[in-house]
Each structure stands twice: as C-alpha cells, then as structure tokens.
Amino acid sequence: MKKTSLALLALVGPAFGQAPAGESTVLGNNRITQNQIQTGFYTLKQIRKTGLMIFSAPFNVHDGYGDGPIDPFNPDKTSPGNRPNMQDNGTFLRVNGLDSQACLECHTVVSNASIPAKLGVGGVGGIAATAMPGPTDIDIDDSDDNGFASYNGRLINPPFLFGAGGVELVGKEMTEDLQLQKALALASPDTVVPLSSHGVSFGTILFDSGANDFDTSGVQGVATDLVVRPFGRKGDNSSIRKFDIGALRFHQGMQPEEIVDDMDGDGASDPGVDNDPDGDGVFNEIMPGELSAMHLFAVTSDRPRVKTNSDPAEIQGRALFTSEGCASCHVPLMITRSRQLKLAYPEVETDPSANVYYTINLNEAPTKFRRVPGKGVVVRMFSDLKHHDMGPGLAESTGAPDASLFITPRLWGIADTAPYLHDGRALTLSEAIQAHGGEGQFAADNFNALRNGQKAALLAFLRTLRTPTAPFSDLDNQSTGGPFNDVPMF
C-alpha cells in the first residue's frame, strides 16, 4: 500500500437529494471523497470495505437510480440517460439496462462446480444475470422463420472480479511498452517497428513521413491507439474504474460525476459543476471517491488458484494444452516488471503513470501474487489480452464490424465458472472449445482430433483452474470505521 499522510481532514461530500421522512438513500450523507483516499484519512481496509458496500448497495431512486423521464425529442432512446422503462413500470427496463439495483446481483457465483452452487461476492453470474445491451428488435416467436429468435443487441454473461489487480497491472505494462514502441516509430520515420510486450506480438507500426501520420494497418489484436484494454468481453476497458463507470450508467442509471460534471474533458469532475443529464432530480450520484473505493476493492480481490497437477491425467492434459496450441492465445502466465499497481484519477489511458493517487503492492495481502526475484509478480491468467476474430458462429447480432472480435478470455477459475463463452451459450468445457471459429478454429479442430482419453486429460487439466476458496474473507463481518458504518442498508 502507498504510504500517505494521515492528516484527518473532515471533508464533507456535495449536497445530496433529500429522501422523504422514513426513507433513506443507500449511499447516505457521509460519503467517501477522493481527497480522503489520497490523504490517508482511511486505511486501505476501510477503503476496500467501503468499495464492497458500494458494490453491494441496492441503489434506490433517492440515490439517483434510473434514467428519469425520457426526452421525446431525443431520437437516442437506447443510450444511458434517456431510456424508457418496461410496460410503464416507472423503474426497470431489464432489456438494455436498468436491470439490477446492485453490482452484486450479477456477480454472486463463486463456484458452479458444486450443487448447490457456492455463492459469494465478486463471482460470475448465471444466465438469469445475462446483460442485454443495445437491442431494438427481438423476434421472440420467430415470426421471420429463421429457426431461432433473432436479436440485434449483445448478450453478456457476467465474469468474476477475482485477480483483477494482476490483470490490470499486465494491461498497463503492455500499454506502456506499446506507447514506447509507437514513439520509436515516430522517431524513425518509414521504419517498420515491431509491437510486442510480455512475449505477445501485436503486429507492427510505421510512421509514414509522406502522409505525416502513423500507418496502423499492421497493428494486430489491439486498438490502433495501442491501449491494451483487458476488461469486458470485447476488451474495451483499460481499467476496472473504466468498466465501473460504464456498468453503473448502464445497469443502474447511476451517473458518475467525473462523466457528467466534466466540462473541460480531462476525465475529472469539475469543482462547482452539478449536472443532472438524466433529469431525475438527483445530483452527484456517484462521486470520484466512490469510484476509487470500488476500484481499490476490485483490484485487491483474491486471485484465482491453480490446483497442483498431481494426477497423471492432469499432467498429460497440461502437456496437451501446450502441444495442441491452446497456450498460444491462452498464455498460461505473465510475469510483470513491477509489483506495484498504480491507480490514477483522472486516468490517461495512453499514460498509466499519469495522475497516480494510490499504489498497491500485489505481492502483499490481500492479493498475494507470487513474486519473482528481481522482477514483479506472476499472473496466471491464461490469456494474451489480445482481440481475436472468432468467426461468424460466435459473432454477436449487432451488425457491427467487431461483432466477432473478442478478447481472449482468461481461463483461471474456469473449473468453477460455467456457463462459458461471452454469452454463456456453452454449458460445458467441451462445447466451449468446439465453438471456437475464425482465428480459434484450430483449437476446435485439434480438440476434435484427440482420442477420447486425451480429451478427458485436457479437460481434467482445465478443471485444476479454480476460483478462490474464500474471496474477500478478510472483510467479512468487520467494522472498519469507514463511512458506511452508520448507513441503514434497507
């Protein structure tokens, strides 16, 4: 943890909407601020506990839940802030967001490998928790006679939070490397510069002196801005903070100050600015300090575990995982340069070292990633953090150019996290492997060519990749003195 001053600054958050007598906001009035986090007013455990409570809080209308009344003159009624509710219920839409009161609703299954399932904070979600962003047409009764119910949006089965700190650190180090290589290309016009980091190739880049611009046609598996975004099924969030901003707006209609009150475009909430773009009468719905608390909570989540391969089938399966090419995309481990994960506000995606306000040592409790002498930590996530075209069979029905592009899913914890793939369509591991198409077609072909005993061995190895046994146990039933202590939760 970063050592900070322990000056006790009694800082009061901005004014908040008043609830009627007998009711209360869930977030309360004693809300954690960015300054309190940066100046050491709260310990790391207190901040994490507050992040846990915000993650678990069932927001209500007094907190700012929902999008408020729709603007009939605004043609965009699918983006957060101007969405209708379902059947004039006044609250939920369910399809395209406004589909849960709390993050916890969709992240509750720690293990689906037992019956009943093991529940807990930060896990995956079952099919009932699948998010449905962006649809404008659903053909439930197959009136088009396609043989299936057509749907023109996305389906997203919720992943878990576990190990997020290690993933974010790898992503930020990759971004730093790629940005340096981009700078090298600028300094060496008309020279092809390889793009790579942590043993993963991201293609090439060239600065074309004639066009006075970068030629990014050789870039592979990452956006042309060369920012690695590890989070989200499409790999479109560079940090947990970015992910949380989008999730809060989409799922609960909770508007972060750093988005709605950012008038100068620097990614930070501007002092003295209070906007209410969804018109629900509530200002300052999510403050920067609250997002920082959620960020710290997530990146200090327990890491998934790898069971020791002691069974002969498991040992054979691990060898097959490599020999059959699975490890070319599902890279078993990354070794970071640093043990320090730096969190920033406001974030600059192309420069992860800008505006750092807090530093976490991932080798220390509670994350306890194994360190490598002279280097950083070992992150056994089984992913290259690249985008891959998985073919038309797995493509989403959006019609977008990236419909079949997905980031390589991290396999750690996979033994406990059925169903599989981005939308949960695969109920078993073998189904998930056989659904690979496009750049992953070789994986399906190689698996299908294996003898039955080899298939069983490969699956046995995958079942050694487990979720944490007791995630966030250090925060259970502990009063930490944080701002949530005196807040009525119901």
C-alpha positions as CSV (number, residue, x, y, z in Angstrom):
1,M,0.0,0.0,0.0
2,K,1.2,3.5,-0.7
3,K,2.3,5.4,2.4
4,T,0.4,8.6,2.7
5,S,-0.1,11.3,5.3
6,L,-2.6,10.5,8.0
7,A,-3.9,14.1,8.2
8,L,-7.5,13.8,9.4
9,L,-9.4,16.0,7.0
10,A,-13.1,16.3,7.9
11,L,-14.3,16.6,4.3
12,V,-18.0,16.6,3.6
13,G,-19.3,15.5,0.2
14,P,-21.5,17.6,-2.1
15,A,-25.2,18.2,-1.3
16,F,-27.4,15.1,-1.9
17,G,-31.0,14.7,-2.7
18,Q,-33.3,14.6,0.3
19,A,-35.3,11.5,0.9
20,P,-38.8,11.6,2.4
21,A,-39.2,11.1,6.1
22,G,-38.9,7.4,6.9
23,E,-36.8,6.6,3.9
24,S,-33.1,6.9,3.1
25,T,-30.5,6.9,0.4
26,V,-28.4,3.8,0.4
27,L,-25.2,5.8,0.0
28,G,-26.1,8.1,2.9
29,N,-24.7,11.5,3.5
30,N,-21.3,10.6,4.9
31,R,-19.8,9.7,1.6
32,I,-16.1,8.9,0.9
33,T,-14.2,11.5,-1.1
34,Q,-11.2,11.4,-3.4
35,N,-9.3,13.7,-1.0
36,Q,-9.9,11.4,1.9
37,I,-8.5,8.5,0.0
38,Q,-5.5,10.4,-1.3
39,T,-4.6,11.9,2.1
40,G,-4.8,8.7,4.1
41,F,-7.9,9.6,6.0
42,Y,-9.0,6.0,5.7
43,T,-6.8,2.8,5.8
44,L,-6.7,0.5,2.8
45,K,-9.0,-1.9,4.6
46,Q,-11.5,0.8,5.3
47,I,-11.5,1.9,1.7
48,R,-11.9,-1.7,0.5
49,K,-14.8,-2.2,2.9
50,T,-16.5,0.9,1.5
51,G,-15.9,-0.3,-2.0
52,L,-17.5,-3.6,-1.1
53,M,-20.5,-1.8,0.3
54,I,-21.0,0.4,-2.8
55,F,-20.6,-2.7,-5.0
56,S,-23.3,-4.4,-2.9
57,A,-25.6,-1.4,-2.3
58,P,-29.1,-1.8,-3.7
59,F,-29.4,1.8,-5.1
60,N,-32.8,3.4,-4.9
61,V,-34.4,6.5,-6.5
62,H,-33.1,8.7,-3.8
63,D,-29.6,7.7,-4.8
64,G,-30.4,8.5,-8.4
65,Y,-31.3,5.1,-9.6
66,G,-32.7,5.1,-13.2
67,D,-32.7,7.4,-16.1
68,G,-35.5,9.7,-15.2
69,P,-38.1,10.9,-17.8
70,I,-37.3,10.3,-21.4
71,D,-36.9,13.2,-23.8
72,P,-39.4,12.6,-26.6
73,F,-37.4,14.9,-28.9
74,N,-34.2,13.0,-28.4
75,P,-34.1,10.1,-31.0
76,D,-31.5,8.2,-29.0
77,K,-33.5,6.1,-26.6
78,T,-31.0,3.3,-26.1
79,S,-28.1,5.1,-24.5
80,P,-28.0,5.6,-20.7
81,G,-29.8,8.7,-19.6
82,N,-32.7,8.6,-21.9
83,R,-34.1,5.1,-21.8
84,P,-37.8,4.2,-21.4
85,N,-38.9,1.8,-18.7
86,M,-40.7,-1.5,-19.3
87,Q,-44.5,-1.6,-19.6
88,D,-44.7,1.8,-17.9
89,N,-43.5,0.4,-14.6
90,G,-41.7,3.6,-13.9
91,T,-38.4,1.9,-12.8
92,F,-36.8,-1.0,-14.7
93,L,-36.2,-1.7,-18.4
94,R,-34.4,-5.0,-18.0
95,V,-33.6,-5.3,-21.7
96,N,-30.8,-2.8,-22.4
97,G,-30.1,-2.0,-18.9
98,L,-31.8,-0.6,-15.8
99,D,-31.7,-4.3,-15.0
100,S,-30.3,-4.5,-11.4
101,Q,-30.1,-2.5,-8.3
102,A,-26.6,-3.6,-7.3
103,C,-23.4,-4.9,-8.9
104,L,-23.7,-7.8,-6.5
105,E,-26.9,-9.0,-8.2
106,C,-24.9,-10.2,-11.2
107,H,-21.6,-11.2,-9.6
108,T,-22.6,-13.8,-6.9
109,V,-21.5,-17.3,-8.0
110,V,-18.0,-18.2,-6.7
111,S,-18.3,-21.8,-7.9
112,N,-20.8,-23.6,-10.1
113,A,-18.8,-26.8,-9.7
114,S,-20.8,-27.9,-6.7
115,I,-24.5,-28.4,-6.0
116,P,-25.8,-26.2,-4.7
117,A,-23.5,-23.5,-6.1
118,K,-21.1,-21.7,-3.8
119,L,-22.2,-18.1,-3.6
120,G,-20.2,-15.1,-2.6
121,V,-19.2,-11.5,-3.5
122,G,-17.5,-10.9,-6.8
123,G,-18.3,-14.1,-8.7
124,V,-19.8,-14.8,-12.1
125,G,-23.4,-14.6,-13.0
126,G,-25.7,-17.3,-14.3
127,I,-27.8,-17.0,-17.4
128,A,-30.6,-15.1,-15.5
129,A,-28.0,-12.4,-14.9
130,T,-27.0,-12.0,-18.5
131,A,-27.0,-8.4,-19.7
132,M,-28.7,-7.5,-22.9
133,P,-27.2,-4.2,-24.2
134,G,-28.4,-2.3,-27.3
135,P,-31.3,-4.2,-28.8
136,T,-34.1,-2.5,-30.7
137,D,-35.7,-5.7,-32.1
138,I,-36.3,-9.1,-30.6
139,D,-38.2,-11.7,-32.6
140,I,-39.3,-13.9,-29.8
141,D,-41.8,-16.1,-31.7
142,D,-39.5,-16.5,-34.8
143,S,-42.0,-14.7,-37.0
144,D,-39.2,-14.4,-39.6
145,D,-38.9,-18.2,-39.7
146,N,-35.2,-18.2,-39.1
147,G,-35.3,-21.2,-36.8
148,F,-34.2,-19.1,-33.8
149,A,-35.3,-15.9,-32.0
150,S,-33.4,-13.1,-33.7
151,Y,-32.0,-10.3,-31.6
152,N,-30.0,-7.3,-32.7
153,G,-28.2,-6.5,-29.5
154,R,-25.4,-8.0,-27.4
155,L,-25.6,-10.8,-24.8
156,I,-23.0,-10.6,-22.0
157,N,-22.7,-13.2,-19.3
158,P,-21.1,-11.6,-16.2
159,P,-17.5,-12.6,-15.4
160,F,-15.9,-12.5,-12.0
161,L,-13.7,-9.9,-10.3
162,F,-11.1,-12.2,-8.9
163,G,-7.4,-11.4,-9.7
164,A,-8.3,-8.1,-11.3
165,G,-5.3,-6.3,-9.9
166,G,-2.9,-8.6,-11.6
167,V,-4.8,-8.4,-14.9
168,E,-4.8,-4.6,-14.7
169,L,-1.1,-4.4,-14.0
170,V,-0.3,-6.6,-17.0
171,G,-2.5,-4.5,-19.2
172,K,-0.9,-1.2,-18.1
173,E,2.6,-2.6,-18.6
174,M,1.6,-3.7,-22.1
175,T,0.2,-0.3,-22.9
176,E,3.4,1.4,-21.6
177,D,5.5,-0.9,-23.9
178,L,3.4,-0.3,-27.0
179,Q,3.4,3.5,-26.4
180,L,7.2,3.5,-26.2
181,Q,7.3,1.5,-29.5
182,K,5.0,4.0,-31.1
183,A,7.3,6.8,-30.0
184,L,10.2,4.8,-31.5
185,A,8.3,4.6,-34.8
186,L,7.8,8.4,-34.7
187,A,11.5,8.9,-34.1
188,S,12.4,6.5,-37.0
189,P,10.1,7.6,-39.9
190,D,9.4,5.0,-42.6
191,T,10.8,2.2,-40.5
192,V,8.6,-0.8,-39.5
193,V,8.7,-1.2,-35.8
194,P,7.5,-4.5,-34.2
195,L,4.9,-4.1,-31.4
196,S,5.2,-6.6,-28.6
197,S,5.0,-6.9,-24.8
198,H,5.4,-9.7,-22.3
199,G,6.1,-12.1,-25.2
200,V,2.9,-11.2,-27.1
201,S,3.1,-9.8,-30.6
202,F,0.7,-7.0,-31.5
203,G,1.9,-6.7,-35.1
204,T,3.8,-3.7,-36.4
205,I,3.5,0.1,-36.8
206,L,5.2,2.6,-39.1
207,F,5.3,6.4,-39.2
208,D,4.7,7.4,-42.9
209,S,6.7,10.6,-43.5
210,G,4.9,11.2,-46.8
211,A,1.4,11.1,-45.2
212,N,2.8,12.6,-41.9
213,D,0.8,10.0,-40.0
214,F,1.1,6.6,-38.5
215,D,0.3,3.6,-40.7
216,T,-1.5,1.2,-38.3
217,S,-2.5,-1.4,-40.9
218,G,-0.1,-3.8,-39.3
219,V,-1.5,-3.5,-35.8
220,Q,-3.0,-6.8,-34.6
221,G,-5.2,-7.6,-31.6
222,V,-5.3,-4.2,-30.0
223,A,-6.9,-0.8,-30.9
224,T,-4.9,1.5,-33.1
225,D,-4.3,3.8,-30.1
226,L,-2.2,0.9,-28.7
227,V,-4.0,0.9,-25.4
228,V,-4.5,-2.6,-24.0
229,R,-8.0,-2.9,-22.5
230,P,-8.2,-6.2,-20.6
231,F,-11.7,-5.8,-19.2
232,G,-15.1,-6.5,-20.8
233,R,-15.9,-9.4,-23.2
234,K,-14.9,-7.1,-26.1
235,G,-11.7,-5.9,-24.4
236,D,-12.9,-2.3,-24.3
237,N,-12.0,-1.1,-20.8
238,S,-8.4,-0.3,-19.8
239,S,-9.1,-0.4,-16.0
240,I,-11.7,-1.5,-13.5
241,R,-12.6,2.1,-13.0
242,K,-13.4,2.5,-16.7
243,F,-15.5,-0.7,-16.5
244,D,-17.4,0.5,-13.4
245,I,-18.2,3.8,-15.0
246,G,-19.9,2.1,-17.9
247,A,-21.6,-0.6,-15.7
248,L,-23.1,1.9,-13.2
249,R,-24.5,4.0,-16.0
250,F,-25.9,1.0,-18.0
251,H,-27.2,-1.3,-15.3
252,Q,-28.4,1.2,-12.7
253,G,-28.6,4.6,-14.4
254,M,-26.2,5.9,-11.8
255,Q,-24.2,8.8,-13.2
256,P,-20.6,9.3,-12.2
257,E,-19.6,12.9,-11.5
258,E,-16.4,12.5,-13.5
259,I,-18.5,11.9,-16.6
260,V,-21.5,14.3,-16.2
261,D,-19.6,17.1,-14.4
262,D,-16.5,17.1,-16.6
263,M,-16.8,20.3,-18.7
264,D,-13.1,20.6,-19.7
265,G,-12.8,17.0,-20.9
266,D,-9.9,15.9,-18.7
267,G,-11.8,13.0,-17.2
268,A,-12.3,14.6,-13.8
269,S,-15.3,16.1,-12.1
270,D,-15.0,19.9,-12.2
271,P,-15.4,21.9,-9.0
272,G,-18.7,23.7,-8.6
273,V,-20.3,21.8,-11.5
274,D,-23.5,19.9,-10.7
275,N,-25.3,18.4,-13.7
276,D,-28.3,16.1,-13.9
277,P,-28.5,15.0,-17.5
278,D,-31.0,12.2,-16.9
279,G,-33.4,14.7,-15.2
280,D,-34.2,12.5,-12.2
281,G,-33.6,15.4,-9.8
282,V,-30.6,13.8,-8.1
283,F,-27.1,15.3,-8.5
284,N,-23.7,13.8,-7.7
285,E,-25.0,10.3,-8.0
286,I,-21.6,8.6,-7.9
287,M,-18.6,10.7,-6.6
288,P,-15.0,10.2,-7.7
289,G,-14.0,8.9,-4.3
290,E,-16.7,6.2,-4.5
291,L,-15.4,5.0,-7.9
292,S,-11.9,5.0,-6.4
293,A,-13.2,2.9,-3.5
294,M,-14.8,0.4,-5.9
295,H,-11.6,0.3,-8.0
296,L,-9.5,-0.4,-4.9
297,F,-12.0,-3.1,-3.8
298,A,-11.8,-4.9,-7.1
299,V,-8.1,-4.8,-7.7
300,T,-7.4,-6.2,-4.2
301,S,-9.8,-9.1,-4.9
302,D,-8.4,-12.6,-4.2
303,R,-6.6,-14.2,-7.1
304,P,-7.8,-17.5,-8.7
305,R,-5.8,-20.6,-7.8
306,V,-4.2,-23.4,-9.8
307,K,-4.5,-26.8,-8.2
308,T,-1.3,-28.7,-8.2
309,N,-1.2,-31.1,-11.2
310,S,-0.7,-34.4,-9.3
311,D,-3.0,-36.7,-11.2
312,P,-1.5,-38.3,-14.3
313,A,-4.4,-37.2,-16.4
314,E,-4.0,-33.6,-15.3
315,I,-0.2,-33.7,-16.1
316,Q,-1.0,-35.1,-19.5
317,G,-3.7,-32.5,-20.0
318,R,-1.3,-29.7,-19.3
319,A,1.1,-31.0,-21.9
320,L,-1.7,-31.3,-24.4
321,F,-2.8,-27.7,-23.6
322,T,0.6,-26.6,-24.9
323,S,1.1,-29.1,-27.7
324,E,-2.3,-28.6,-29.3
325,G,-1.8,-24.9,-29.4
326,C,-4.2,-23.7,-26.7
327,A,-1.4,-21.8,-24.9
328,S,-0.7,-19.7,-28.0
329,C,-3.6,-17.5,-27.1
330,H,-4.4,-18.6,-23.6
331,V,-0.9,-17.8,-22.4
332,P,-0.6,-19.6,-19.0
333,L,1.2,-16.8,-17.2
334,M,2.7,-13.4,-17.4
335,I,5.5,-12.0,-15.2
336,T,5.2,-8.3,-14.6
337,R,8.1,-5.9,-14.3
338,S,6.7,-4.3,-11.2
339,R,4.8,-5.4,-8.1
340,Q,3.2,-2.0,-7.8
341,L,-0.2,-1.4,-9.4
342,K,-0.7,2.3,-9.8
343,L,-4.3,3.7,-9.7
344,A,-4.9,7.1,-11.3
345,Y,-7.6,9.8,-11.2
346,P,-8.2,11.2,-13.8
347,E,-7.0,8.3,-15.9
348,V,-5.0,8.9,-19.1
349,E,-5.3,5.7,-21.0
350,T,-2.1,6.2,-23.1
351,D,-0.1,7.0,-20.0
352,P,-0.9,4.7,-17.0
353,S,1.7,6.6,-14.8
354,A,-0.2,9.9,-15.0
355,N,-2.1,11.3,-12.1
356,V,-1.4,8.3,-9.8
357,Y,-3.1,8.7,-6.4
358,Y,-2.6,5.2,-4.9
359,T,-0.2,2.3,-5.2
360,I,-0.9,-1.3,-4.3
361,N,1.8,-3.9,-3.8
362,L,0.3,-7.0,-5.4
363,N,2.7,-9.3,-3.6
364,E,1.3,-8.3,-0.2
365,A,-2.0,-9.2,1.4
366,P,-4.8,-9.4,0.4
367,T,-3.8,-10.2,-3.2
368,K,-0.6,-12.2,-2.5
369,F,0.5,-12.7,-6.1
370,R,3.7,-14.8,-6.1
371,R,6.7,-12.5,-6.7
372,V,9.7,-13.3,-8.9
373,P,13.1,-12.2,-7.5
374,G,14.3,-9.1,-9.2
375,K,11.0,-8.7,-11.1
376,G,7.3,-8.3,-10.4
377,V,4.7,-10.9,-9.8
378,V,3.3,-14.0,-11.6
379,V,-0.2,-13.6,-13.1
380,R,-1.5,-17.0,-14.1
381,M,-4.5,-15.7,-16.1
382,F,-4.2,-17.9,-19.3
383,S,-4.7,-15.0,-21.7
384,D,-2.7,-12.9,-24.2
385,L,-5.1,-9.9,-23.7
386,K,-5.5,-9.6,-27.5
387,H,-8.6,-9.3,-29.6
388,H,-9.2,-12.3,-31.9
389,D,-11.8,-12.8,-34.6
390,M,-13.7,-15.9,-33.5
391,G,-15.7,-16.4,-36.7
392,P,-19.3,-16.0,-37.7
393,G,-20.6,-18.7,-35.4
394,L,-19.7,-16.7,-32.3
395,A,-20.5,-13.3,-33.8
396,E,-22.9,-11.0,-32.0
397,S,-26.0,-10.0,-33.9
398,T,-25.2,-6.3,-33.8
399,G,-24.0,-5.9,-37.4
400,A,-21.0,-4.0,-36.1
401,P,-17.6,-4.5,-37.7
402,D,-16.3,-6.0,-34.5
403,A,-19.2,-8.4,-34.0
404,S,-16.9,-11.5,-34.0
405,L,-14.0,-9.9,-32.2
406,F,-13.4,-10.8,-28.5
407,I,-10.6,-10.6,-26.1
408,T,-9.0,-13.9,-25.2
409,P,-10.9,-15.0,-22.1
410,R,-8.9,-15.6,-19.0
411,L,-9.1,-19.3,-18.1
412,W,-8.1,-19.1,-14.5
413,G,-11.1,-20.1,-12.4
414,I,-12.7,-21.8,-15.4
415,A,-13.5,-25.1,-13.5
416,D,-16.0,-23.1,-11.3
417,T,-17.5,-20.7,-13.8
418,A,-19.9,-22.5,-16.2
419,P,-21.6,-21.5,-18.4
420,Y,-18.9,-20.4,-20.9
421,L,-18.2,-18.0,-23.7
422,H,-19.2,-14.4,-23.9
423,D,-23.0,-15.1,-23.8
424,G,-23.0,-18.3,-21.7
425,R,-24.1,-20.4,-24.7
426,A,-21.7,-23.3,-23.8
427,L,-22.8,-25.3,-20.8
428,T,-19.7,-27.5,-20.7
429,L,-16.0,-27.0,-21.4
430,S,-16.0,-29.3,-24.5
431,E,-18.8,-27.2,-26.0
432,A,-16.8,-24.1,-25.4
433,I,-13.8,-25.5,-27.2
434,Q,-15.8,-26.9,-30.1
435,A,-17.5,-23.5,-30.6
436,H,-14.1,-21.8,-31.5
437,G,-14.1,-20.5,-35.0
438,G,-12.2,-17.9,-37.0
439,E,-8.7,-17.5,-35.5
440,G,-9.6,-20.1,-32.9
441,Q,-10.8,-22.8,-35.4
442,F,-7.6,-24.7,-35.0
443,A,-8.4,-25.2,-31.3
444,A,-11.7,-26.9,-32.1
445,D,-10.1,-29.0,-34.9
446,N,-7.2,-30.1,-32.7
447,F,-9.6,-31.0,-29.8
448,N,-11.9,-33.0,-32.1
449,A,-8.9,-34.9,-33.4
450,L,-7.8,-36.1,-30.0
451,R,-8.5,-39.6,-28.7
452,N,-11.2,-39.8,-26.0
453,G,-8.6,-40.3,-23.3
454,Q,-6.6,-37.3,-24.4
455,K,-9.8,-35.2,-24.4
456,A,-10.5,-36.3,-20.9
457,A,-7.0,-35.4,-19.8
458,L,-7.2,-31.9,-21.3
459,L,-10.5,-31.3,-19.5
460,A,-9.0,-32.7,-16.3
461,F,-6.2,-30.1,-16.5
462,L,-8.7,-27.3,-17.1
463,R,-10.6,-28.4,-14.0
464,T,-7.5,-27.6,-12.0
465,L,-8.0,-23.9,-12.7
466,R,-10.1,-22.8,-9.7
467,T,-11.7,-19.7,-8.2
468,P,-10.6,-18.5,-4.7
469,T,-11.8,-20.6,-1.8
470,A,-13.0,-17.7,0.4
471,P,-12.9,-14.4,-1.5
472,F,-12.9,-11.2,0.5
473,S,-12.9,-13.2,3.7
474,D,-10.8,-10.6,5.4
475,L,-13.7,-8.1,5.0
476,D,-16.4,-10.4,6.4
477,N,-18.3,-9.0,9.4
478,Q,-15.7,-6.5,10.3
479,S,-16.5,-2.9,11.3
480,T,-13.6,-0.9,9.9
481,G,-14.7,2.6,10.8
482,G,-15.4,3.5,7.2
483,P,-18.2,5.9,6.0
484,F,-20.7,3.1,5.6
485,N,-20.8,2.0,9.2
486,D,-23.9,4.0,10.2
487,V,-25.8,3.8,7.0
488,P,-29.0,1.8,7.1
489,M,-28.9,-0.7,4.2
490,F,-32.6,-1.4,3.9
